[in-house]
């Protein structure tokens, strides 16, 4: 089950596919703003 590396909450496989990098996400909807996610915050 994929989790956010920042807050350790569950993220869906689709979220990881769209916003992540190499199967990992650094921030999720719970710990980052939508605008930040679209700017690449999840992949950092």
PDB file of N, CA, C, O and CB in Angstrom:
ATOM      1  N   UNK A   1       0.842  -1.165   0.000  1.00  0.00           N
ATOM      2  CA  UNK A   1       0.000   0.000   0.000  1.00  0.00           C
ATOM      3  C   UNK A   1       0.896   1.240   0.000  1.00  0.00           C
ATOM      4  O   UNK A   1       1.714   1.402   0.905  1.00  0.00           O
ATOM      5  CB  UNK A   1      -0.963  -0.008   1.217  1.00  0.00           C
ATOM      6  N   UNK A   2       0.756   2.114  -0.995  1.00  0.00           N
ATOM      7  CA  UNK A   2       1.612   3.301  -1.046  1.00  0.00           C
ATOM      8  C   UNK A   2       1.220   4.332   0.018  1.00  0.00           C
ATOM      9  O   UNK A   2       0.044   4.513   0.332  1.00  0.00           O
ATOM     10  CB  UNK A   2       1.544   3.936  -2.436  1.00  0.00           C
ATOM     11  N   UNK A   3       2.226   4.992   0.554  1.00  0.00           N
ATOM     12  CA  UNK A   3       1.999   6.032   1.560  1.00  0.00           C
ATOM     13  C   UNK A   3       2.816   7.277   1.208  1.00  0.00           C
ATOM     14  O   UNK A   3       3.802   7.204   0.474  1.00  0.00           O
ATOM     15  CB  UNK A   3       2.372   5.517   2.981  1.00  0.00           C
ATOM     16  N   UNK A   4       2.396   8.392   1.734  1.00  0.00           N
ATOM     17  CA  UNK A   4       3.115   9.659   1.579  1.00  0.00           C
ATOM     18  C   UNK A   4       4.370   9.608   2.458  1.00  0.00           C
ATOM     19  O   UNK A   4       4.293   9.226   3.626  1.00  0.00           O
ATOM     20  CB  UNK A   4       2.200  10.887   1.964  1.00  0.00           C
ATOM     21  N   UNK A   5       5.506   9.985   1.912  1.00  0.00           N
ATOM     22  CA  UNK A   5       6.753   9.986   2.681  1.00  0.00           C
ATOM     23  C   UNK A   5       6.796  11.088   3.728  1.00  0.00           C
ATOM     24  O   UNK A   5       7.594  11.015   4.663  1.00  0.00           O
ATOM     25  CB  UNK A   5       7.932  10.133   1.751  1.00  0.00           C
ATOM     26  N   UNK A   6       5.950  12.111   3.590  1.00  0.00           N
ATOM     27  CA  UNK A   6       5.948  13.221   4.541  1.00  0.00           C
ATOM     28  C   UNK A   6       5.058  12.931   5.748  1.00  0.00           C
ATOM     29  O   UNK A   6       5.510  13.034   6.889  1.00  0.00           O
ATOM     30  CB  UNK A   6       5.486  14.500   3.852  1.00  0.00           C
ATOM     31  N   UNK A   7       3.799  12.571   5.507  1.00  0.00           N
ATOM     32  CA  UNK A   7       2.859  12.390   6.616  1.00  0.00           C
ATOM     33  C   UNK A   7       2.459  10.933   6.846  1.00  0.00           C
ATOM     34  O   UNK A   7       1.734  10.632   7.793  1.00  0.00           O
ATOM     35  CB  UNK A   7       1.624  13.207   6.366  1.00  0.00           C
ATOM     36  N   UNK A   8       2.924  10.034   5.991  1.00  0.00           N
ATOM     37  CA  UNK A   8       2.692   8.602   6.092  1.00  0.00           C
ATOM     38  C   UNK A   8       1.228   8.195   5.964  1.00  0.00           C
ATOM     39  O   UNK A   8       0.839   7.134   6.451  1.00  0.00           O
ATOM     40  CB  UNK A   8       3.220   8.112   7.385  1.00  0.00           C
ATOM     41  N   UNK A   9       0.415   9.021   5.319  1.00  0.00           N
ATOM     42  CA  UNK A   9      -0.980   8.658   5.048  1.00  0.00           C
ATOM     43  C   UNK A   9      -1.056   7.878   3.753  1.00  0.00           C
ATOM     44  O   UNK A   9      -0.202   8.018   2.877  1.00  0.00           O
ATOM     45  CB  UNK A   9      -1.882   9.914   4.977  1.00  0.00           C
ATOM     46  N   UNK A  10      -2.087   7.054   3.640  1.00  0.00           N
ATOM     47  CA  UNK A  10      -2.310   6.256   2.439  1.00  0.00           C
ATOM     48  C   UNK A  10      -2.553   7.153   1.234  1.00  0.00           C
ATOM     49  O   UNK A  10      -3.266   8.151   1.338  1.00  0.00           O
ATOM     50  CB  UNK A  10      -3.494   5.303   2.639  1.00  0.00           C
ATOM     51  N   UNK A  11      -1.973   6.812   0.107  1.00  0.00           N
ATOM     52  CA  UNK A  11      -2.261   7.441  -1.178  1.00  0.00           C
ATOM     53  C   UNK A  11      -2.566   6.333  -2.174  1.00  0.00           C
ATOM     54  O   UNK A  11      -2.005   5.241  -2.091  1.00  0.00           O
ATOM     55  CB  UNK A  11      -1.065   8.336  -1.668  1.00  0.00           C
ATOM     56  N   UNK A  12      -3.443   6.614  -3.101  1.00  0.00           N
ATOM     57  CA  UNK A  12      -3.828   5.590  -4.069  1.00  0.00           C
ATOM     58  C   UNK A  12      -2.708   5.359  -5.085  1.00  0.00           C
ATOM     59  O   UNK A  12      -1.826   6.198  -5.269  1.00  0.00           O
ATOM     60  CB  UNK A  12      -5.127   5.993  -4.791  1.00  0.00           C
ATOM     61  N   UNK A  13      -2.770   4.211  -5.727  1.00  0.00           N
ATOM     62  CA  UNK A  13      -1.796   3.903  -6.773  1.00  0.00           C
ATOM     63  C   UNK A  13      -1.906   4.921  -7.913  1.00  0.00           C
ATOM     64  O   UNK A  13      -0.901   5.295  -8.517  1.00  0.00           O
ATOM     65  CB  UNK A  13      -2.007   2.464  -7.308  1.00  0.00           C
ATOM     66  N   UNK A  14      -3.132   5.364  -8.202  1.00  0.00           N
ATOM     67  CA  UNK A  14      -3.318   6.368  -9.246  1.00  0.00           C
ATOM     68  C   UNK A  14      -2.667   7.694  -8.862  1.00  0.00           C
ATOM     69  O   UNK A  14      -2.076   8.360  -9.713  1.00  0.00           O
ATOM     70  CB  UNK A  14      -4.808   6.577  -9.522  1.00  0.00           C
ATOM     71  N   UNK A  15      -2.767   8.081  -7.601  1.00  0.00           N
ATOM     72  CA  UNK A  15      -2.122   9.317  -7.140  1.00  0.00           C
ATOM     73  C   UNK A  15      -0.611   9.219  -7.336  1.00  0.00           C
ATOM     74  O   UNK A  15       0.019  10.163  -7.813  1.00  0.00           O
ATOM     75  CB  UNK A  15      -2.458   9.592  -5.647  1.00  0.00           C
ATOM     76  N   UNK A  16      -0.041   8.097  -6.976  1.00  0.00           N
ATOM     77  CA  UNK A  16       1.400   7.895  -7.144  1.00  0.00           C
ATOM     78  C   UNK A  16       1.768   7.949  -8.622  1.00  0.00           C
ATOM     79  O   UNK A  16       2.775   8.555  -8.987  1.00  0.00           O
ATOM     80  CB  UNK A  16       1.841   6.546  -6.529  1.00  0.00           C
ATOM     81  N   UNK A  17       0.962   7.321  -9.475  1.00  0.00           N
ATOM     82  CA  UNK A  17       1.240   7.300 -10.909  1.00  0.00           C
ATOM     83  C   UNK A  17       1.223   8.708 -11.495  1.00  0.00           C
ATOM     84  O   UNK A  17       2.063   9.042 -12.330  1.00  0.00           O
ATOM     85  CB  UNK A  17       0.223   6.418 -11.634  1.00  0.00           C
ATOM     86  N   UNK A  18       0.266   9.542 -11.059  1.00  0.00           N
ATOM     87  CA  UNK A  18       0.111  10.877 -11.627  1.00  0.00           C
ATOM     88  C   UNK A  18       1.077  11.881 -10.998  1.00  0.00           C
ATOM     89  O   UNK A  18       1.706  12.660 -11.714  1.00  0.00           O
ATOM     90  CB  UNK A  18      -1.320  11.355 -11.447  1.00  0.00           C
ATOM     91  N   UNK A  19       1.201  11.874  -9.684  1.00  0.00           N
ATOM     92  CA  UNK A  19       1.961  12.918  -8.993  1.00  0.00           C
ATOM     93  C   UNK A  19       3.324  12.475  -8.474  1.00  0.00           C
ATOM     94  O   UNK A  19       4.144  13.324  -8.125  1.00  0.00           O
ATOM     95  CB  UNK A  19       1.163  13.431  -7.857  1.00  0.00           C
ATOM     96  N   UNK A  20       3.583  11.205  -8.415  1.00  0.00           N
ATOM     97  CA  UNK A  20       4.824  10.713  -7.819  1.00  0.00           C
ATOM     98  C   UNK A  20       5.983  10.641  -8.783  1.00  0.00           C
ATOM     99  O   UNK A  20       5.885  10.996  -9.958  1.00  0.00           O
ATOM    100  CB  UNK A  20       4.600   9.374  -7.239  1.00  0.00           C
ATOM    101  N   UNK A  21       7.076  10.167  -8.239  1.00  0.00           N
ATOM    102  CA  UNK A  21       8.293   9.948  -9.019  1.00  0.00           C
ATOM    103  C   UNK A  21       8.894   8.622  -8.558  1.00  0.00           C
ATOM    104  O   UNK A  21       9.149   8.412  -7.372  1.00  0.00           O
ATOM    105  CB  UNK A  21       9.321  11.142  -8.849  1.00  0.00           C
ATOM    106  N   UNK A  22       9.114   7.735  -9.527  1.00  0.00           N
ATOM    107  CA  UNK A  22       9.696   6.426  -9.254  1.00  0.00           C
ATOM    108  C   UNK A  22       8.939   5.664  -8.166  1.00  0.00           C
ATOM    109  O   UNK A  22       9.546   4.997  -7.328  1.00  0.00           O
ATOM    110  CB  UNK A  22      11.146   6.584  -8.851  1.00  0.00           C
ATOM    111  N   UNK A  23       7.607   5.770  -8.186  1.00  0.00           N
ATOM    112  CA  UNK A  23       6.776   5.039  -7.237  1.00  0.00           C
ATOM    113  C   UNK A  23       6.699   5.627  -5.848  1.00  0.00           C
ATOM    114  O   UNK A  23       6.172   4.986  -4.940  1.00  0.00           O
ATOM    115  CB  UNK A  23       7.264   3.675  -7.132  1.00  0.00           C
ATOM    116  N   UNK A  24       7.205   6.819  -5.658  1.00  0.00           N
ATOM    117  CA  UNK A  24       7.222   7.475  -4.345  1.00  0.00           C
ATOM    118  C   UNK A  24       6.530   8.829  -4.426  1.00  0.00           C
ATOM    119  O   UNK A  24       6.552   9.480  -5.471  1.00  0.00           O
ATOM    120  CB  UNK A  24       8.674   7.644  -3.833  1.00  0.00           C
ATOM    121  N   UNK A  25       5.911   9.255  -3.319  1.00  0.00           N
ATOM    122  CA  UNK A  25       5.379  10.612  -3.226  1.00  0.00           C
ATOM    123  C   UNK A  25       5.912  11.259  -1.954  1.00  0.00           C
ATOM    124  O   UNK A  25       5.930  10.644  -0.888  1.00  0.00           O
ATOM    125  CB  UNK A  25       3.817  10.609  -3.239  1.00  0.00           C
ATOM    126  N   UNK A  26       6.339  12.493  -2.083  1.00  0.00           N
ATOM    127  CA  UNK A  26       6.883  13.232  -0.943  1.00  0.00           C
ATOM    128  C   UNK A  26       5.819  14.028  -0.199  1.00  0.00           C
ATOM    129  O   UNK A  26       5.971  14.284   0.996  1.00  0.00           O
ATOM    130  CB  UNK A  26       7.976  14.164  -1.409  1.00  0.00           C
ATOM    131  N   UNK A  27       4.746  14.423  -0.876  1.00  0.00           N
ATOM    132  CA  UNK A  27       3.634  15.153  -0.268  1.00  0.00           C
ATOM    133  C   UNK A  27       2.341  14.667  -0.887  1.00  0.00           C
ATOM    134  O   UNK A  27       2.324  14.245  -2.044  1.00  0.00           O
ATOM    135  CB  UNK A  27       3.794  16.690  -0.452  1.00  0.00           C
ATOM    136  N   UNK A  28       1.261  14.721  -0.134  1.00  0.00           N
ATOM    137  CA  UNK A  28      -0.030  14.265  -0.637  1.00  0.00           C
ATOM    138  C   UNK A  28      -1.077  15.357  -0.438  1.00  0.00           C
ATOM    139  O   UNK A  28      -0.758  16.466  -0.010  1.00  0.00           O
ATOM    140  CB  UNK A  28      -0.465  12.959   0.070  1.00  0.00           C
ATOM    141  N   UNK A  29      -2.304  15.039  -0.747  1.00  0.00           N
ATOM    142  CA  UNK A  29      -3.404  15.990  -0.613  1.00  0.00           C
ATOM    143  C   UNK A  29      -3.569  16.441   0.833  1.00  0.00           C
ATOM    144  O   UNK A  29      -3.984  17.574   1.080  1.00  0.00           O
ATOM    145  CB  UNK A  29      -4.705  15.372  -1.122  1.00  0.00           C
ATOM    146  N   UNK A  30      -3.252  15.579   1.786  1.00  0.00           N
ATOM    147  CA  UNK A  30      -3.412  15.920   3.197  1.00  0.00           C
ATOM    148  C   UNK A  30      -2.332  16.857   3.726  1.00  0.00           C
ATOM    149  O   UNK A  30      -2.563  17.561   4.709  1.00  0.00           O
ATOM    150  CB  UNK A  30      -3.421  14.669   4.015  1.00  0.00           C
ATOM    151  N   UNK A  31      -1.150  16.883   3.094  1.00  0.00           N
ATOM    152  CA  UNK A  31      -0.067  17.698   3.648  1.00  0.00           C
ATOM    153  C   UNK A  31       0.470  18.743   2.662  1.00  0.00           C
ATOM    154  O   UNK A  31       1.468  19.401   2.954  1.00  0.00           O
ATOM    155  CB  UNK A  31       1.063  16.799   4.093  1.00  0.00           C
ATOM    156  N   UNK A  32      -0.173  18.904   1.503  1.00  0.00           N
ATOM    157  CA  UNK A  32       0.243  19.928   0.537  1.00  0.00           C
ATOM    158  C   UNK A  32      -0.992  20.503  -0.152  1.00  0.00           C
ATOM    159  O   UNK A  32      -2.011  19.828  -0.298  1.00  0.00           O
ATOM    160  CB  UNK A  32       1.235  19.339  -0.514  1.00  0.00           C
ATOM    161  N   UNK A  33      -0.880  21.749  -0.567  1.00  0.00           N
ATOM    162  CA  UNK A  33      -1.988  22.375  -1.285  1.00  0.00           C
ATOM    163  C   UNK A  33      -2.053  21.820  -2.709  1.00  0.00           C
ATOM    164  O   UNK A  33      -1.039  21.379  -3.249  1.00  0.00           O
ATOM    165  CB  UNK A  33      -1.831  23.923  -1.304  1.00  0.00           C
ATOM    166  N   UNK A  34      -3.242  21.842  -3.317  1.00  0.00           N
ATOM    167  CA  UNK A  34      -3.408  21.360  -4.689  1.00  0.00           C
ATOM    168  C   UNK A  34      -2.477  22.080  -5.653  1.00  0.00           C
ATOM    169  O   UNK A  34      -1.900  21.451  -6.540  1.00  0.00           O
ATOM    170  CB  UNK A  34      -4.852  21.534  -5.138  1.00  0.00           C
ATOM    171  N   UNK A  35      -2.325  23.383  -5.493  1.00  0.00           N
ATOM    172  CA  UNK A  35      -1.457  24.144  -6.388  1.00  0.00           C
ATOM    173  C   UNK A  35      -0.011  23.654  -6.274  1.00  0.00           C
ATOM    174  O   UNK A  35       0.699  23.573  -7.277  1.00  0.00           O
ATOM    175  CB  UNK A  35      -1.540  25.653  -6.068  1.00  0.00           C
ATOM    176  N   UNK A  36       0.418  23.333  -5.070  1.00  0.00           N
ATOM    177  CA  UNK A  36       1.776  22.820  -4.871  1.00  0.00           C
ATOM    178  C   UNK A  36       1.943  21.442  -5.497  1.00  0.00           C
ATOM    179  O   UNK A  36       2.990  21.135  -6.066  1.00  0.00           O
ATOM    180  CB  UNK A  36       2.110  22.759  -3.378  1.00  0.00           C
ATOM    181  N   UNK A  37       0.910  20.617  -5.390  1.00  0.00           N
ATOM    182  CA  UNK A  37       0.986  19.285  -6.010  1.00  0.00           C
ATOM    183  C   UNK A  37       1.119  19.389  -7.513  1.00  0.00           C
ATOM    184  O   UNK A  37       1.906  18.662  -8.118  1.00  0.00           O
ATOM    185  CB  UNK A  37      -0.246  18.454  -5.657  1.00  0.00           C
ATOM    186  N   UNK A  38       0.364  20.279  -8.118  1.00  0.00           N
ATOM    187  CA  UNK A  38       0.440  20.457  -9.566  1.00  0.00           C
ATOM    188  C   UNK A  38       1.785  21.057  -9.992  1.00  0.00           C
ATOM    189  O   UNK A  38       2.208  20.901 -11.137  1.00  0.00           O
ATOM    190  CB  UNK A  38      -0.706  21.350 -10.045  1.00  0.00           C
ATOM    191  N   UNK A  39       2.443  21.736  -9.066  1.00  0.00           N
ATOM    192  CA  UNK A  39       3.757  22.323  -9.369  1.00  0.00           C
ATOM    193  C   UNK A  39       4.887  21.309  -9.120  1.00  0.00           C
ATOM    194  O   UNK A  39       6.058  21.626  -9.328  1.00  0.00           O
ATOM    195  CB  UNK A  39       3.987  23.595  -8.514  1.00  0.00           C
ATOM    196  N   UNK A  40       4.541  20.101  -8.678  1.00  0.00           N
ATOM    197  CA  UNK A  40       5.551  19.074  -8.518  1.00  0.00           C
ATOM    198  C   UNK A  40       5.940  18.750  -7.095  1.00  0.00           C
ATOM    199  O   UNK A  40       6.930  18.051  -6.880  1.00  0.00           O
ATOM    200  CB  UNK A  40       6.736  19.467  -9.239  1.00  0.00           C
ATOM    201  N   UNK A  41       5.198  19.230  -6.115  1.00  0.00           N
ATOM    202  CA  UNK A  41       5.564  18.986  -4.712  1.00  0.00           C
ATOM    203  C   UNK A  41       5.570  17.509  -4.343  1.00  0.00           C
ATOM    204  O   UNK A  41       6.358  17.091  -3.494  1.00  0.00           O
ATOM    205  CB  UNK A  41       4.614  19.720  -3.801  1.00  0.00           C
ATOM    206  N   UNK A  42       4.709  16.715  -4.961  1.00  0.00           N
ATOM    207  CA  UNK A  42       4.642  15.292  -4.612  1.00  0.00           C
ATOM    208  C   UNK A  42       5.876  14.544  -5.097  1.00  0.00           C
ATOM    209  O   UNK A  42       6.269  13.538  -4.505  1.00  0.00           O
ATOM    210  CB  UNK A  42       3.383  14.656  -5.206  1.00  0.00           C
ATOM    211  N   UNK A  43       6.480  15.027  -6.157  1.00  0.00           N
ATOM    212  CA  UNK A  43       7.625  14.323  -6.750  1.00  0.00           C
ATOM    213  C   UNK A  43       8.960  14.769  -6.168  1.00  0.00           C
ATOM    214  O   UNK A  43       9.980  14.154  -6.478  1.00  0.00           O
ATOM    215  CB  UNK A  43       7.638  14.531  -8.245  1.00  0.00           C
ATOM    216  N   UNK A  44       9.002  15.783  -5.363  1.00  0.00           N
ATOM    217  CA  UNK A  44      10.275  16.267  -4.816  1.00  0.00           C
ATOM    218  C   UNK A  44      10.836  15.338  -3.799  1.00  0.00           C
ATOM    219  O   UNK A  44      11.902  15.602  -3.244  1.00  0.00           O
ATOM    220  CB  UNK A  44      10.111  17.621  -4.208  1.00  0.00           C
TER     221      UNK A  44
END
